[in-house]
Amino acid sequence: MTHTNYTKNILNIKDDNVYFYKNCLETQMIKGIETKVFHAYLTYIPKYCPKCGCVNEGVDDIIKWNWKRNCKIKIPKVSNYNTILLLDKQRFYCKHCHKTFIATTNIVDFHKQISNQTKLAITLDLMNKGSEKDISIRNNVSTNSTNRILDEISKDKFVKMNGKLPSSIGIDEFMATKDTIGKMAFIIVNHEDKNIFDIHNSRKSINIEKYFKRYSKSERNKVKFITLDLFKPYYPLMHYLFKNAILIPDRFHIVIQFRNALDKTRIALCKKSNLNYTKLKKYWKLILKNEDDLDTKKKFYSPNFKKEVTESYIVSYLIHTNKTLHATYNYYQGLLKALKKRDKNKFFSIIHNPSIDISDYARKANKTLLEMEKYIMNAFIQWNYRRY
């Protein structure tokens, strides 16, 4: 057995194209730590050119073209010493495309310095209790490298329910933790069993598309209903991914459009120069309340009004202090009641003919509702048959 075979057995290297120099081992001080450094080279006869695909049939096709020297690869420790493989990689030249390429090995991935064996050792360590810092020191890598490996093995690569999707799903986003791709994460709810189906760590369209494309086209075509918010980029994406699904805006996200418009209108009036500043600030909940639920009989003492009043009196007084607030309040209450009674004719009549006195916030919300009109119509139709 040659010294190369002995060394490969010690280092557990399986690549037959790696050869060790005669005096292959030396000890170096690297960052103050005694390290074992093995010197080897990688060469073979390539079967084809990876650049142009030309098959190598002899010296007229591909030839050896110098070396890429001292490629540093971190491999598992030997006798508890940090160990590095300095690998000289053969460079090749293709006479057809006139480009060069470098020999590859299964010891390490392309353009990487941490060997696959070291990655495996880190992965096994991560399965046990311990800090990333300790694991990094034990395997002679940086904490960031260990963290990247953890992120990689933590990615959800398996489809849920053996590749099956519910016939009715709900999608939404929520504020995510710092370890996600973006600030918002993506949640999928199974309407059939009223449980969370899955959570994806990004709401970006490209990532959502990749997620759902793990499921077969035939399976995605079985999805009948999707409830979602009024985030416009979702709609063309969902149409593309789920050809047969009916898209239904969630009732909460419809209400929040004109609800926020009324609240912002009130806030805009909350200036200290306004004589009703404290009243508008204190009784914001009553202004947003369905007027049919306001108490018209029970009186209580209000320090702001300095007398006994009812909820209905407070709201009536406040909305009549400003013309724009009054019009926006009526707009809000009209839409709220139409949704509650599932009266689509009244709802669309209001958004098609809003009062000229409503606030700019309400106009913006109204524009959104008009743009999503056909989907809101889906909601009214389905609300008569299904409950989400």
C-alpha positions as CSV (number, residue, x, y, z in Angstrom):
1,M,0.0,0.0,0.0
2,T,1.4,3.4,-1.0
3,H,1.8,6.3,1.4
4,T,-1.1,8.0,-0.5
5,N,-3.4,5.1,0.3
6,Y,-2.3,5.1,4.0
7,T,-2.9,8.8,4.3
8,K,-6.3,8.6,2.5
9,N,-7.4,5.9,4.9
10,I,-6.3,8.0,7.9
11,L,-8.2,11.1,6.6
12,N,-11.1,9.0,5.3
13,I,-10.8,10.5,1.8
14,K,-12.6,8.4,-0.8
15,D,-11.7,10.3,-4.0
16,D,-9.4,8.1,-6.1
17,N,-8.1,11.2,-8.0
18,V,-6.4,12.7,-4.9
19,Y,-2.7,12.0,-4.5
20,F,-0.4,12.9,-1.6
21,Y,3.1,14.3,-2.0
22,K,5.9,12.2,-0.6
23,N,6.5,14.5,2.4
24,C,2.9,15.5,2.7
25,L,2.6,16.3,6.4
26,E,3.9,19.4,8.2
27,T,2.9,21.2,11.4
28,Q,2.1,24.9,11.3
29,M,1.0,27.5,13.8
30,I,-2.2,29.0,12.4
31,K,-3.7,31.8,14.5
32,G,-1.7,30.6,17.4
33,I,-3.0,27.0,17.2
34,E,-0.8,24.0,16.3
35,T,-2.3,22.7,13.0
36,K,-1.6,19.6,11.0
37,V,-1.3,20.5,7.3
38,F,-1.5,17.7,4.6
39,H,-0.3,18.5,1.0
40,A,-1.9,16.8,-1.9
41,Y,-2.9,17.2,-5.5
42,L,-6.0,16.4,-7.6
43,T,-5.7,15.3,-11.2
44,Y,-7.5,13.1,-13.7
45,I,-8.5,12.9,-17.3
46,P,-11.9,14.7,-17.7
47,K,-14.6,13.0,-19.8
48,Y,-16.0,16.3,-21.2
49,C,-15.7,20.1,-20.9
50,P,-18.2,21.5,-18.4
51,K,-18.1,24.8,-20.2
52,C,-19.2,23.7,-23.7
53,G,-20.0,20.0,-23.3
54,C,-17.3,18.8,-25.7
55,V,-16.4,15.1,-25.2
56,N,-12.8,14.6,-24.5
57,E,-11.3,12.0,-26.9
58,G,-7.7,13.0,-26.7
59,V,-5.1,15.9,-26.8
60,D,-7.0,17.6,-29.6
61,D,-9.9,18.2,-27.3
62,I,-8.8,18.9,-23.7
63,I,-5.3,19.2,-22.3
64,K,-3.8,19.8,-18.8
65,W,-3.1,23.5,-18.2
66,N,-1.1,24.2,-15.1
67,W,-2.4,24.1,-11.5
68,K,-4.5,26.0,-9.0
69,R,-2.2,25.8,-6.0
70,N,-2.8,25.5,-2.3
71,C,-6.6,25.3,-2.1
72,K,-7.2,25.3,1.6
73,I,-9.8,22.8,2.8
74,K,-10.8,22.3,6.5
75,I,-11.2,18.6,7.2
76,P,-12.1,16.8,10.5
77,K,-9.5,16.9,13.3
78,V,-6.7,14.3,13.5
79,S,-5.7,13.2,17.0
80,N,-7.5,16.3,18.2
81,Y,-5.3,18.6,16.1
82,N,-6.9,21.1,13.8
83,T,-6.3,19.7,10.3
84,I,-6.1,21.3,6.9
85,L,-5.7,19.8,3.5
86,L,-3.8,22.0,1.0
87,L,-4.9,20.7,-2.3
88,D,-3.3,21.6,-5.7
89,K,-6.1,21.2,-8.3
90,Q,-5.3,20.5,-11.9
91,R,-6.4,23.1,-14.4
92,F,-7.6,22.0,-17.9
93,Y,-7.9,23.8,-21.2
94,C,-10.6,23.1,-23.8
95,K,-9.4,23.6,-27.4
96,H,-13.0,23.9,-28.6
97,C,-14.3,26.7,-26.5
98,H,-10.9,28.0,-25.5
99,K,-11.8,28.2,-21.8
100,T,-10.2,26.7,-18.8
101,F,-11.7,24.8,-15.9
102,I,-10.5,23.2,-12.7
103,A,-10.7,19.6,-11.5
104,T,-13.5,18.9,-9.0
105,T,-13.7,16.5,-6.0
106,N,-16.3,15.1,-3.7
107,I,-14.2,16.1,-0.7
108,V,-15.5,19.7,-0.9
109,D,-18.2,21.6,-2.8
110,F,-17.2,24.0,-5.5
111,H,-15.9,27.3,-4.2
112,K,-16.1,26.1,-0.6
113,Q,-13.4,25.6,2.0
114,I,-15.2,23.5,4.5
115,S,-15.1,19.8,3.6
116,N,-18.3,17.8,3.3
117,Q,-17.0,15.5,6.1
118,T,-16.6,18.6,8.4
119,K,-20.1,19.7,7.5
120,L,-21.4,16.2,8.4
121,A,-19.6,16.4,11.8
122,I,-21.1,19.8,12.5
123,T,-24.6,18.5,11.5
124,L,-24.2,15.6,14.0
125,D,-23.0,18.0,16.7
126,L,-26.0,20.2,16.1
127,M,-28.3,17.3,16.8
128,N,-27.0,17.3,20.4
129,K,-27.3,20.0,23.1
130,G,-24.6,22.6,22.9
131,S,-23.8,26.1,21.8
132,E,-22.9,27.1,18.2
133,K,-19.6,28.6,19.6
134,D,-18.5,25.3,21.2
135,I,-19.4,23.3,18.0
136,S,-17.5,25.8,15.9
137,I,-14.3,25.5,18.1
138,R,-14.6,21.7,18.1
139,N,-14.7,21.6,14.2
140,N,-12.3,24.5,13.5
141,V,-14.8,26.7,11.7
142,S,-16.3,30.1,12.4
143,T,-19.6,30.6,14.3
144,N,-21.1,32.1,11.1
145,S,-20.2,28.9,9.2
146,T,-21.9,26.7,11.8
147,N,-24.9,29.1,11.7
148,R,-25.1,28.8,7.9
149,I,-25.1,25.0,8.1
150,L,-27.8,25.1,10.8
151,D,-29.9,27.3,8.5
152,E,-29.4,24.9,5.6
153,I,-30.5,21.8,7.5
154,S,-33.4,23.7,9.1
155,K,-34.9,24.5,5.7
156,D,-38.2,22.7,5.1
157,K,-37.4,20.5,2.2
158,F,-40.4,18.1,2.6
159,V,-43.9,18.7,1.5
160,K,-46.7,18.5,4.0
161,M,-49.3,15.7,4.1
162,N,-47.4,13.6,1.7
163,G,-47.8,16.2,-1.1
164,K,-51.5,16.7,-0.5
165,L,-53.1,20.2,-0.2
166,P,-56.4,21.1,1.5
167,S,-59.2,22.0,-0.8
168,S,-59.7,25.3,1.1
169,I,-56.8,27.3,2.5
170,G,-56.2,30.7,4.0
171,I,-53.0,32.7,3.6
172,D,-51.7,35.7,5.5
173,E,-48.4,37.2,6.8
174,F,-47.2,38.1,10.2
175,M,-44.2,39.8,11.8
176,A,-41.4,37.3,11.9
177,T,-38.3,36.7,14.0
178,K,-34.9,37.9,13.0
179,D,-33.7,34.5,11.6
180,T,-36.2,34.6,8.7
181,I,-35.6,35.8,5.1
182,G,-37.6,38.9,5.4
183,K,-39.4,40.9,8.1
184,M,-42.7,39.1,7.4
185,A,-43.4,35.4,7.5
186,F,-46.1,33.5,5.5
187,I,-48.7,31.4,7.2
188,I,-51.0,28.9,5.6
189,V,-54.2,27.7,7.3
190,N,-56.2,24.6,6.5
191,H,-59.9,25.7,6.6
192,E,-61.0,22.0,6.6
193,D,-59.6,21.2,10.1
194,K,-59.1,24.8,11.2
195,N,-55.5,24.2,12.0
196,I,-52.2,25.8,10.8
197,F,-51.1,23.9,7.7
198,D,-47.6,25.4,7.4
199,I,-45.4,28.5,8.1
200,H,-42.9,29.7,5.5
201,N,-40.2,32.1,6.5
202,S,-40.8,34.6,3.6
203,R,-43.8,36.3,2.1
204,K,-41.8,37.3,-1.1
205,S,-43.5,36.1,-4.3
206,I,-40.5,34.3,-5.5
207,N,-40.2,32.3,-2.3
208,I,-44.0,31.6,-2.1
209,E,-43.9,30.3,-5.7
210,K,-41.0,28.0,-4.9
211,Y,-42.8,26.7,-1.9
212,F,-46.1,25.8,-3.6
213,K,-44.4,24.4,-6.7
214,R,-43.1,21.6,-4.6
215,Y,-46.7,20.3,-4.9
216,S,-47.8,18.8,-8.2
217,K,-49.8,20.9,-10.6
218,S,-52.7,18.4,-10.4
219,E,-52.7,18.7,-6.6
220,R,-52.7,22.5,-6.8
221,N,-55.6,22.4,-9.3
222,K,-57.7,20.6,-6.6
223,V,-57.6,23.7,-4.3
224,K,-61.1,25.3,-4.6
225,F,-61.0,28.3,-2.2
226,I,-58.2,30.6,-1.0
227,T,-58.9,33.4,1.6
228,L,-56.3,36.1,1.7
229,D,-55.9,39.8,2.5
230,L,-55.9,42.7,0.0
231,F,-52.2,42.6,-0.7
232,K,-52.3,43.0,-4.5
233,P,-49.2,41.0,-5.5
234,Y,-50.8,37.8,-4.0
235,Y,-53.7,37.7,-6.5
236,P,-51.8,37.2,-9.8
237,L,-49.5,34.8,-8.0
238,M,-52.4,32.7,-6.6
239,H,-54.1,32.7,-10.0
240,Y,-50.9,31.4,-11.5
241,L,-50.3,28.7,-8.9
242,F,-54.0,27.6,-8.4
243,K,-55.8,27.7,-11.7
244,N,-59.2,26.5,-10.3
245,A,-59.2,28.3,-7.0
246,I,-61.7,31.1,-6.1
247,L,-59.9,34.0,-4.4
248,I,-61.8,35.4,-1.4
249,P,-60.6,38.5,0.5
250,D,-60.8,37.9,4.2
251,R,-63.6,39.9,5.9
252,F,-61.3,41.3,8.5
253,H,-59.0,42.8,5.9
254,I,-61.9,44.3,4.0
255,V,-63.2,46.0,7.2
256,I,-59.7,47.1,8.2
257,Q,-59.5,49.3,5.1
258,F,-62.3,51.7,6.0
259,R,-61.9,51.2,9.7
260,N,-58.3,52.6,9.5
261,A,-59.5,55.3,7.3
262,L,-62.0,56.5,9.9
263,D,-59.4,56.2,12.7
264,K,-56.8,58.2,10.8
265,T,-59.4,60.9,10.1
266,R,-60.1,61.1,13.8
267,I,-56.4,61.2,14.6
268,A,-55.8,64.1,12.1
269,L,-58.3,66.1,14.2
270,C,-56.5,65.3,17.5
271,K,-54.6,68.6,17.7
272,K,-54.3,70.5,21.0
273,S,-55.7,73.5,19.3
274,N,-58.9,71.6,18.8
275,L,-61.4,72.2,21.7
276,N,-62.5,68.6,21.4
277,Y,-59.0,67.2,21.5
278,T,-59.4,65.2,24.7
279,K,-62.8,63.9,23.8
280,L,-61.6,62.7,20.4
281,K,-58.6,61.1,22.0
282,K,-60.5,59.4,24.8
283,Y,-63.5,58.0,23.0
284,W,-61.9,56.6,19.9
285,K,-63.3,53.1,20.6
286,L,-66.9,54.4,20.6
287,I,-66.4,56.1,17.2
288,L,-65.2,52.8,15.7
289,K,-68.0,50.8,17.3
290,N,-71.0,49.7,15.3
291,E,-73.6,52.4,15.9
292,D,-76.3,49.8,16.4
293,D,-74.3,48.5,19.4
294,L,-74.0,51.9,21.1
295,D,-75.9,52.2,24.3
296,T,-78.6,54.9,24.0
297,K,-80.1,54.6,27.6
298,K,-77.5,53.9,30.2
299,K,-75.9,57.2,31.4
300,F,-72.6,57.7,33.1
301,Y,-70.7,60.7,34.3
302,S,-68.0,61.9,31.8
303,P,-65.3,64.4,33.2
304,N,-64.7,65.5,29.6
305,F,-68.4,66.6,29.1
306,K,-68.8,67.4,32.9
307,K,-72.2,65.7,32.9
308,E,-73.9,62.4,32.5
309,V,-74.0,61.1,29.0
310,T,-74.7,58.0,26.9
311,E,-72.4,56.3,24.4
312,S,-74.8,57.4,21.6
313,Y,-74.7,61.0,22.7
314,I,-70.8,61.1,22.8
315,V,-70.5,59.7,19.3
316,S,-73.3,62.0,17.9
317,Y,-71.6,65.0,19.5
318,L,-68.1,64.2,18.2
319,I,-68.9,63.4,14.6
320,H,-70.9,66.6,14.3
321,T,-67.9,68.7,15.3
322,N,-66.4,68.2,11.8
323,K,-68.0,67.8,8.4
324,T,-65.3,65.4,7.0
325,L,-65.4,63.3,10.2
326,H,-69.2,63.1,9.9
327,A,-69.2,62.0,6.3
328,T,-66.4,59.5,6.9
329,Y,-68.2,58.1,9.9
330,N,-71.4,57.5,7.8
331,Y,-69.3,55.9,5.1
332,Y,-67.7,53.6,7.6
333,Q,-71.0,52.6,9.3
334,G,-72.7,52.0,5.9
335,L,-70.1,49.6,4.8
336,L,-69.9,47.9,8.2
337,K,-73.6,47.2,8.2
338,A,-73.6,46.0,4.6
339,L,-71.0,43.5,5.4
340,K,-72.8,42.4,8.6
341,K,-76.0,41.8,6.7
342,R,-74.2,40.5,3.6
343,D,-75.9,43.1,1.5
344,K,-73.7,43.3,-1.6
345,N,-75.9,45.8,-3.4
346,K,-75.7,48.3,-0.6
347,F,-71.9,47.7,-0.2
348,F,-71.1,48.3,-3.8
349,S,-73.5,51.2,-4.0
350,I,-71.6,53.0,-1.3
351,I,-68.1,52.4,-2.8
352,H,-69.3,53.5,-6.2
353,N,-71.0,56.6,-4.9
354,P,-69.1,57.8,-1.9
355,S,-69.8,61.2,-0.4
356,I,-67.7,64.1,-1.7
357,D,-67.0,65.1,1.9
358,I,-65.2,61.9,3.0
359,S,-61.5,62.2,4.0
360,D,-58.5,61.5,1.8
361,Y,-57.9,58.4,3.9
362,A,-61.4,57.1,3.1
363,R,-60.9,58.0,-0.6
364,K,-57.7,55.9,-0.7
365,A,-59.5,53.0,1.0
366,N,-62.4,53.3,-1.4
367,K,-60.0,53.2,-4.3
368,T,-58.6,49.9,-3.0
369,L,-62.0,48.4,-2.6
370,L,-63.0,49.4,-6.1
371,E,-59.8,47.8,-7.5
372,M,-60.6,44.6,-5.6
373,E,-64.3,44.7,-6.5
374,K,-64.5,41.4,-8.4
375,Y,-62.8,39.6,-5.5
376,I,-65.0,41.2,-2.9
377,M,-68.0,40.0,-5.0
378,N,-66.6,36.5,-4.6
379,A,-66.6,37.0,-0.8
380,F,-70.3,38.0,-0.8
381,I,-71.2,35.1,-2.9
382,Q,-69.3,32.5,-0.9
383,W,-70.3,34.0,2.5
384,N,-73.8,32.8,1.7
385,Y,-72.6,29.2,1.4
386,R,-69.5,28.8,3.5
387,R,-68.2,30.1,6.9
388,Y,-64.5,30.7,7.4
